[in-house]
């Protein structure tokens, strides 16, 4: 068996990089910090609406301030989910074709979920 004389740097050289690793890491941490107060607001809102009738809940969600915070929560959570799944896919899916396909599915799924939630919120807010 041949002995490998390469340095640790030489062993990892040529494997490529994601080119956006630091940026994605920072944005994922930022969205995580943003999610904390947004989800606290959401939990408090849900707890206060427990037991209320449909019209009261509908009117509460139609409030522009509440709708704005809910929209920010949706956008932040969906983007955080997209980044987290992207990291997992890039780390653990080794076949290049499958990786590209699953990353595209991840983007499509996150966009679809975010759009559906925002459209539902807009429908309530605009009383459509």
C-alpha positions, 0 to 999 in steps of 0.5 A: 500500500502506497503511503500518502505524502500529501499535506492536509491542504493538499488532500482537500485541494481540488474539491471545489467550494460552494463559493457562497459558503460564508454568505449563506452561513451569515444569512442563515444566522440572521434569519434564525435571529429574526425568526425568534421575535417573529415566532414569539409574536406568532405564538402569542397571537395564536394563544390569544386567539384560542377559543375566539370565533371565526370572525374575530380571528379573521378580523385580527389577521386582517389588521395591517400591522399583524399581517405585516409581521406575519408576512415577515415571519413567513418570508424569514422562515421560508428563506431560512428553511431553504438555506438549511435544506441547501446546506444538507443537500450540498453536504450529503448528496454526492451525485452531481445530477441528483444534487442539482435536481434536488436543489432545484426541487428545494427552491421550487418547494420553498418558493411554492410554500412561501407564495401560498402562505403570502397569497393566503395572508393577502386574501385575508388582509384584503378581505377577498 
